[in-house]
Amino acid sequence: MRHGGHVSVLSILKNRNFAGLIAANTILGSAFPIQMILGALAGLMLAPLPVLATLPASVQTLAGLLAAAPISILMGRIGRRAGFALGGVLTLVGAVAAVLALYIDNFALLCAAHFLMGAGWSAFQYFRFAAGEVVAAPLRPVAISLMLTSLLVAALVGPQLFIVARDALAPVPFAGAYGVIGLVALVGLVPLLAVNIPLPERAPVTAGRFSALAALQRGPVRRAVGIGAVSQGIMAFLMVPTPIAMIACGFSDVTASDVIRWHIVAMFAPSFFTGFLIQRFGAQRIAVSGLVIIVAAAGFAASGIEAVHFYGALMVLGVGWNFGFIGATALLADALADEEKAAVQGINDTCIALASTLASFAAGAVVAGLGWTILALGAGAVVCLALVLLALDRQAAVRA
């Protein structure tokens, strides 16, 4: 088992397309933690009202909602490499706009900048699907898991870049950090030159629409979309307001960024073995176990407001997200035919972005009006409801 896993990893890493994809994802992914930290802190600095502080981060997830399906369909037409390059360009333009917003003290422009970066990030979400498309089917869960492992480097590097660059363009706070995001976007385009993925067979437009609707009626597809949306949505609901909640509790922005860093480490570090767990136990079992772990994270978050509670809850949340999200991705990848991928993957990521958007917008209002503890308890209740619905759906499938 261990030897087979070792051979699987080596064969995947020797794949030129996979190597280019994972290098690009590692670099481009470094912008993600910086964006999440800045979305709250720069928003708090420029927002006319405290309740609007999380609006830039929420607008960023809204962009992911609006861009997910169009970018997936566009990739089906122009290819993965061109789609990822478009994401890099959008991120670069957004970073430049954010620097300008800070210099002229314009909150609306800051929100627009995060919208562009959110659209770019939605393109990068398809790296995980591309990883499964460039390897043999039996290696697909491992390839998807390894692709997300690359973001562990991003989790370590991104917050450090924020700390180093936040005052680089002093006296304007945080402008340097946004400048680094633009630099990361430029450098991340280089490894894509090694990627050459053939365009998929294109089905007629009407056939593609009908096949997408039919696919969504299948149990494994339906459950994959649901688990992915809940995992991402609740993760955003707890993560986005964390810096604001910590500052309200007396912690510094450096400590808040460190919590986010270790949260993102916990999101991606398990990816070293998640793919092998999926091979052994099945994608659905791993995905459901991820939801159970998220419930535990919410309970820990509600238990106190000391540093240990923030660190512990966010790290457990990261592990739960990893199992839920990778399990759902592998479940969906195995359930789709080639001609269904562009449309159904777009719908899937639209649902995920919708859940994340609603959660991000709600999180700011809840943490400002009701507090961190109520927010955490609400998150746990939503996931418990999702687990009940999944159990009922499986029972209905068995009866059928």
C-alpha positions in Angstrom: 0.0 0.0 0.0 2.8 2.4 1.0 4.9 1.4 -2.0 2.0 1.8 -4.4 1.3 5.2 -3.0 4.9 6.2 -3.5 4.9 5.0 -7.1 1.6 6.9 -7.7 3.1 10.2 -6.4 6.3 9.8 -8.5 4.3 9.0 -11.7 2.1 12.1 -11.2 5.0 14.5 -10.5 6.8 13.3 -13.6 3.9 14.4 -15.7 4.9 17.7 -17.4 1.4 19.1 -17.5 0.9 18.3 -13.8 4.3 19.8 -12.9 3.4 23.1 -14.7 0.0 23.2 -13.1 1.2 22.6 -9.6 4.0 25.2 -9.9 1.6 27.8 -11.2 -1.0 26.9 -8.5 1.6 27.2 -5.8 2.7 30.7 -6.8 -0.7 32.1 -7.7 -2.2 30.6 -4.5 0.2 32.7 -2.4 -2.1 35.7 -3.1 -5.1 34.0 -1.4 -4.1 34.4 2.3 -2.9 38.0 1.6 -6.3 38.8 0.0 -8.2 37.4 2.9 -6.2 39.3 5.5 -6.4 42.5 3.5 -10.1 42.2 2.7 -10.9 42.6 6.4 -8.1 45.0 7.6 -8.1 47.4 4.6 -11.9 47.2 4.7 -11.9 48.2 8.3 -9.6 51.1 7.6 -11.6 52.6 4.7 -15.2 51.5 5.4 -17.6 54.3 6.3 -19.3 52.0 8.9 -17.8 49.1 10.9 -20.5 46.8 9.7 -19.2 47.2 6.2 -15.6 46.2 7.1 -16.0 42.7 5.6 -17.6 44.1 2.4 -14.4 43.8 0.2 -14.0 40.2 1.2 -17.7 39.6 0.6 -17.5 41.3 -2.8 -14.5 39.1 -3.6 -16.6 35.9 -3.0 -19.5 37.5 -5.0 -17.1 37.8 -8.0 -16.3 34.1 -7.6 -20.1 33.4 -7.7 -20.6 35.4 -10.9 -17.4 34.3 -12.7 -17.4 30.5 -11.8 -19.7 29.2 -14.6 -18.5 31.6 -17.3 -14.8 30.8 -16.7 -15.5 27.1 -16.7 -17.4 27.3 -20.0 -14.6 29.6 -21.4 -12.0 27.0 -20.4 -14.0 24.4 -22.3 -13.6 26.6 -25.4 -10.1 28.1 -25.1 -8.4 25.6 -22.8 -7.2 25.4 -19.2 -4.0 27.3 -19.7 -5.6 30.3 -21.3 -8.2 30.3 -18.5 -5.6 30.3 -15.8 -3.7 33.1 -17.5 -6.8 35.2 -17.6 -7.2 34.6 -13.8 -3.6 35.9 -13.3 -4.3 39.0 -15.4 -7.5 39.8 -13.4 -5.6 39.4 -10.2 -2.8 41.7 -11.4 -5.3 44.5 -12.4 -7.2 44.1 -9.1 -4.0 44.5 -7.1 -3.1 47.7 -8.9 -6.6 49.0 -8.4 -6.4 48.2 -4.7 -3.1 50.1 -4.3 -4.7 53.1 -6.0 -7.8 52.8 -3.7 -5.6 53.1 -0.6 -3.7 56.1 -2.0 -6.9 58.0 -2.7 -8.9 56.6 0.3 -11.7 55.2 -1.9 -13.7 52.4 -0.3 -15.8 51.7 -3.5 -12.6 51.3 -5.6 -11.2 48.9 -3.0 -14.4 46.8 -3.3 -14.0 46.8 -7.1 -10.4 45.7 -6.8 -11.4 42.8 -4.6 -14.1 41.9 -7.2 -11.4 41.6 -9.9 -9.2 39.5 -7.6 -12.2 37.3 -6.7 -12.8 36.7 -10.4 -9.2 35.8 -10.8 -9.3 33.4 -7.9 -12.4 31.7 -9.3 -10.3 30.7 -12.3 -7.6 29.2 -10.1 -10.3 27.0 -8.5 -10.2 24.8 -11.6 -6.6 23.8 -11.0 -8.0 20.9 -8.9 -10.1 19.6 -11.8 -7.2 20.1 -14.3 -5.0 18.0 -12.1 -7.5 15.1 -12.4 -7.7 15.5 -16.1 -3.9 15.1 -16.9 -3.5 11.7 -15.1 -5.0 8.2 -15.4 -8.4 7.7 -13.7 -7.1 5.6 -10.8 -4.6 8.3 -9.8 -7.2 11.1 -9.9 -7.9 11.4 -6.2 -4.2 11.6 -5.4 -3.6 14.2 -8.2 -6.4 16.4 -6.9 -5.1 16.1 -3.3 -1.5 16.9 -4.4 -2.7 19.9 -6.3 -4.3 21.3 -3.1 -1.1 20.3 -1.2 0.7 22.9 -3.2 -1.3 25.6 -1.5 0.4 24.6 1.8 3.4 26.5 0.5 1.1 29.4 -0.3 -0.3 29.3 3.2 3.2 29.7 4.7 4.5 32.2 2.2 1.4 34.4 1.8 1.0 35.8 5.3 4.8 36.2 5.6 4.7 38.3 2.4 1.9 40.4 4.0 4.0 41.1 7.1 7.1 42.0 5.1 5.4 44.1 2.5 2.5 45.8 4.4 4.6 48.9 5.1 6.7 48.8 1.9 4.8 51.8 0.4 4.6 53.8 3.6 3.0 56.0 4.7 0.0 54.3 3.1 -0.8 51.2 5.2 -1.2 47.8 3.4 -0.4 49.3 -0.1 2.8 47.3 -0.3 0.9 44.0 0.5 -1.4 44.7 -2.5 1.6 45.4 -4.6 3.0 42.0 -3.7 -0.3 40.3 -4.9 0.3 41.9 -8.3 3.9 40.6 -8.4 2.7 37.1 -7.4 0.2 37.2 -10.3 2.9 38.0 -12.8 5.4 35.4 -11.6 2.6 32.7 -11.5 2.0 33.0 -15.2 5.5 31.7 -16.1 5.0 27.9 -15.2 1.8 27.9 -17.4 4.1 28.0 -20.4 4.9 24.3 -19.7 1.3 23.3 -19.8 -0.3 21.8 -22.9 -3.7 20.2 -22.2 -5.7 19.3 -25.3 -9.1 21.0 -25.7 -12.0 18.6 -24.6 -14.5 17.4 -27.1 -17.2 20.0 -27.4 -20.8 18.9 -27.2 -23.6 20.9 -28.8 -24.8 23.8 -26.6 -28.3 22.3 -26.1 -26.9 18.9 -25.4 -24.5 20.3 -22.9 -27.3 22.1 -21.0 -29.5 18.9 -20.9 -26.6 16.7 -19.8 -25.8 19.2 -17.0 -29.4 19.1 -15.8 -29.5 15.3 -16.0 -26.2 15.0 -14.2 -27.4 17.1 -11.3 -30.2 14.6 -10.7 -27.8 11.8 -10.0 -27.2 11.1 -6.3 -23.3 11.2 -6.3 -23.3 14.5 -8.3 -26.0 16.1 -6.1 -24.2 15.1 -2.9 -20.8 16.2 -4.2 -22.2 19.7 -5.0 -23.9 19.9 -1.6 -20.9 18.8 0.5 -18.6 21.1 -1.4 -20.9 24.1 -1.0 -21.4 23.5 2.7 -17.7 22.9 3.4 -16.7 26.1 1.6 -19.6 28.2 2.9 -19.1 27.4 6.6 -15.3 27.8 6.2 -15.8 31.3 4.9 -18.5 32.1 7.5 -15.9 31.4 10.3 -12.7 32.5 8.6 -13.7 35.9 7.1 -14.7 37.7 10.3 -11.9 36.1 12.4 -9.4 39.0 12.1 -12.1 41.5 13.1 -13.3 39.3 16.0 -9.7 39.0 17.2 -9.0 42.7 17.0 -12.2 43.3 19.0 -10.8 40.9 21.6 -7.6 42.9 21.9 -5.3 40.9 19.6 -3.0 42.6 17.0 -3.3 42.4 13.3 0.0 40.3 13.3 -1.6 37.7 15.6 -4.8 37.7 13.5 -2.7 37.1 10.3 -0.9 34.3 12.1 -4.1 32.6 13.0 -5.2 32.8 9.3 -1.8 31.4 8.3 -2.2 28.3 10.5 -5.8 27.9 9.4 -4.7 27.8 5.8 -1.8 25.4 6.7 -4.5 23.1 8.2 -6.6 23.5 5.1 -3.9 22.1 2.8 -1.4 20.0 4.9 -3.7 17.0 5.2 -3.7 16.9 1.3 -0.5 14.8 1.6 -2.7 11.8 2.6 -6.3 12.8 1.8 -6.1 11.3 -1.7 -4.9 7.9 -0.3 -7.7 8.0 2.3 -10.1 8.5 -0.5 -8.6 5.6 -2.5 -9.0 3.4 0.6 -12.4 4.5 2.1 -14.1 6.2 -0.7 -14.7 9.9 -1.5 -18.1 10.1 0.1 -17.0 8.8 3.5 -14.1 11.2 3.6 -16.3 14.1 2.6 -18.9 13.4 5.2 -16.2 13.0 7.9 -15.0 16.5 6.9 -18.4 17.9 7.8 -18.3 16.2 11.2 -14.9 17.8 11.9 -16.3 21.2 10.9 -19.0 20.8 13.5 -16.2 20.1 16.1 -14.4 23.3 15.0 -17.5 25.4 15.4 -18.0 24.0 18.9 -14.4 24.8 19.9 -14.8 28.3 18.5 -17.9 28.9 20.6 -16.1 27.7 23.8 -14.0 30.8 24.4 -12.2 33.9 23.0 -8.7 33.3 24.1 -5.9 32.9 21.6 -6.0 29.1 22.0 -9.6 29.1 20.9 -9.0 31.1 17.8 -5.9 29.0 16.8 -7.5 25.7 17.6 -10.9 26.3 16.1 -9.5 27.7 12.8 -7.0 24.8 12.5 -9.6 22.1 13.1 -11.8 24.0 10.6 -9.1 23.8 8.0 -8.8 20.0 8.4 -12.6 19.6 8.1 -12.6 21.8 5.0 -9.9 19.7 3.5 -11.7 16.4 3.9 -15.0 17.8 2.8 -13.8 19.8 -0.2 -11.3 17.3 -1.6 -13.8 14.4 -1.0 -16.5 16.3 -2.8 -14.2 17.2 -5.7 -13.1 13.6 -6.1 -16.7 12.4 -5.9 -17.7 14.9 -8.6 -14.8 14.1 -10.9 -15.6 10.4 -10.8 -19.3 11.0 -11.5 -18.9 13.0 -14.7 -18.4 12.2 -18.4 -16.0 14.3 -20.4 -18.8 16.2 -22.2 -20.5 17.1 -18.9 -17.4 18.6 -17.2 -17.4 22.2 -18.4 -21.1 22.8 -17.6 -21.4 20.7 -14.4 -18.1 21.9 -12.9 -19.2 25.5 -13.6 -22.5 24.8 -11.8 -20.7 23.2 -9.0 -18.3 26.1 -8.4 -21.2 28.5 -8.8 -23.0 26.8 -6.0 -19.8 26.8 -3.9 -19.3 30.5 -4.6 -22.9 31.2 -3.8 -22.6 29.5 -0.4 -19.3 31.3 0.3 -20.8 34.7 -0.8 -23.9 34.4 1.4 -21.7 33.2 4.3 -19.3 36.1 3.9 -22.0 38.8 3.7 -23.8 37.2 6.7 -20.6 36.8 8.8 -19.9 40.5 9.0 -23.4 41.3 10.1 -23.6 38.4 12.6 -20.2 39.1 14.2 -21.0 42.8 14.5 -24.5 42.4 15.8 -24.5 39.1 17.8 -20.9 38.3 18.5 -18.3 35.6 17.7 -19.9 32.9 19.9 -23.3 33.1 18.3 -21.7 33.1 14.9 -19.8 29.9 15.8 -22.9 28.1 17.2 -24.9 29.1 14.1 -22.2 27.6 11.9 -22.3 24.3 13.8 -26.1 24.1 13.5 -26.0 24.6 9.7 -23.6 21.7 9.2 -25.6 19.4 11.5 -28.6 20.1 9.4 -26.6 19.3 6.2 -25.5 16.0 7.7 -29.2 15.1 8.4 -30.2 16.0 4.9 -27.3 13.9 3.5 -28.4 10.9 5.5 -32.0 11.2 4.3 -30.8 11.6 0.7 -28.8 8.4 1.0 -31.7 6.5 2.6 -33.9 7.6 -0.3 -31.3 6.4 -2.8 -31.1 3.0 -1.1 -34.9 2.6 -1.2 -35.0 3.6 -4.8 
